[in-house]
Amino acid sequence: MKPILLQGHERSITQIKYNREGDLLFSVAKDTVANVWYSVNGERLGTYNGHTGAVWCVDCDWDTKNVLTGSADNSCRLWDCETGKQLALLNTNSAVRTCGFDFSGNIIMFSTDKQMGYQCFLNFFDLRDPQQMEDNNPYLSVPCSECKITSAVWGPLGEFVIAGHENGEINQFSAKSGEILKKAKEHTRQINDIQSSVDLTMVITASKDNTSKLFDSNSLDHIKTFRTDRPVNSAAISPIMDHVVMGGGQEAMDVTTTSTRIGKFEARFFHAAYEEEFGRVKGHFGPINCVAFHPDGKSYSSGGEDGYVRIHYFDPQYFDFELEA
């Protein structure tokens, strides 16, 4: 089936996210706008307007009520998903790089960049306490002085956040005390992306060291490694198959000097158990910045440096078992 091409951004895509049901797809880019689309036909539902800088991250809570975005305009904003109304504005000293709701949808976390003399912070807010939001006063703020956080996801049960750092380290930060519960250093270079499996038991990392790795969420034990010949910008775990999809390519500044074939801008599929590549999907005219599986596992999306989001549906023959209707 032909991919659905979503053209709603003028600059490169920074993150894409499905909601829990998978009927909506959120996309953010370096052009200040957050878009929401119907994933089934690629129709744009609307936009969340307000940011004045590149938007780095987006997340949606489990009942698709609120949307959270973090931007280079030094703010993290909370939106009403249905109406597009801005519910809260949290100003920071530097760009907001990652953000996310915990599973309850009550606690939000976001991390800020280390720039302009300010160090990197991981902030936690409780949405049930409006005073915290009004005063811009997080109930917990964790400084990360050594190395800035480049990607982060909530762990199972909302007890901790799993964060990937610029130096390739992964840490678990407690959402109650802020202390580092566990550490792992399997990557040699920056971690570009971390995504959870559907049951939150595993996370997959994507790194500049040309590999993607699978970890246990609780123990941070390293389970598998998927190797490529180029930096990996994003990786996602299939919710129904033992498959992972990875997207990457060269650095954006090297792209113009090479042909699309050499630049290797395909999405790559690996078997999660055997660590073997079994398929590639072409499409983008530039590196893939983010990938995400649909929660039903029957399609996936990728967002590229070319500013397009593509939704690819799998051929039914791709599944070697019957999916329940």
C-alpha positions, 0 to 999 in steps of 0.5 A: 500500500502506498504510504500516506504523506503528511505535509504540515511542516515547513522544516524538519520533523523533530518528533512524532507520537501516537496516542494510546488508541492510535487514532491520532498522530502528533507531529512537531518540527523546527517550525514552531507548530505542533500538528495533530492528524487522523492516522487512518487517512492522514487528514489534519485535525488541527494545530497547537499554535503558541510556540515561537521556536523550534518544537523539540518534543511532544507527548499525549496522556493516556486518555488523549485529554492533554498534550504537552510540548517542549520548545527551543523558545524556553517553554513547555506548554500544556494544551487541551487536545480537543480544542487546541487551547493552551492550558499552562505555560511553564517558562524555563531558562533554556530550551526544553529537549524532552517531555512526557506524561506518566501513565496516570497523566497526572505527573509531567516531566521535562528536561532542559538543555545545558546552554547559555550558562544554565545547566541541564535540569529534569523537572517534575510537575504534578498537574493536580496541584494548579499552584505548581503550574501557576508559580512555575514551581516544580515539586522536584527539580534534578540538576544534571551537571555532568552531561545533558539529557538528550532523550527521556521516557517514563518507566513502568508505574511512573516511579522513575524516568529513564534518561539518555545522555550526551555521553551515551549513559542511561540513568534512572531518575526517581520521580519521588526523590530525584536520586539516580537509581540505576546507571548503564553505559553501553553506548559510546556516543550521544543517545538520540532517542529512547522509546518504550515497548507497549508493556513498558518492560523494555526500552530501545535506544538509538545512538550516534554510535551507529547502534540501537540497543534494547534494555530492560526498563527496571534493571537497565540490563542490556538485552540486544544490540542492532548494528548499522553503518550510520548514526541512528536517530530513532528506534521503535519496538513493534507492539505485536511482533518481535521486530524493531524499526530504526531510522537514521542517516548522515548528519543533515549538513553532509546530506547535500553532497551525496545521492539519496541511495548512498545517504541510506535514508531508508527505515530499517527493520530488524528482528528483535531476537536474532538481531538480523536486518530483514527489510528496508523501506525507502521514502524520505529525501533526507535522514529519518529523525523519528519513527513510531509504531502504531499501537495496533502494530499494523503500520508505522510512521516516520518523520524526516529532515525533509519535513514530511511525515509518512505513514506506512501500512504493512502488507497483510502478508507481513504477518505470519499469524492471524491478527484478531479482528 
